[in-house]
């Protein structure tokens, strides 16, 4: 009987040790949510930001809650959104018979392709823990690519695929990315 109780205690200690070590370095869920609300409050579209963040809350909770982890998730979300819009633009280009729209779609598709490339560079910089000072440059270049597409669709009101709305949506992701990466850069500069 003593042998089996020793074994049970030993197993219980192992389980306790595993659960303690897996929670080390992790922040409490409410702390992460508070930080994300604070991040959104620093954008110009707090409610929309919170909507995006809440829909991806589990992804943020899988990180350690650090500025780098949050920035990485935000960049991943922006990359996914840029790819989605880029794919839509390519599909619209292929399906359109209107030459003016085709020109706008292909021009914006190129903008989104370049925006995606810039965001991928930011992701590599985050992953390599180097060249953080160039993150702001790449984010700004991405904003410029978005402005190029916005300009294409501001020339007239004909926008059957609502690309203006998609640009606005991607702009929100870039705004969140800007705030998140600026927070990371400020943190790095303090250390």
Secondary structure by P-SEA (a helix, b strand, c coil): caaaaaaaaaaaaaaaaaaaaaacccccaaaaaaaaaaaaaacccaaaaaaaaaaaaaaaaaccccaaaaaaaaaaaaaaaaaaaaaaaaaaaaacccaaaaaaaaaaaaaaaaaaaaaaaaaaaaaacccccaaaaaaaaaaaaaaaaaaaaacccccccaaaaaaaaaaaaaaaaaaaaaaaaaaaaac
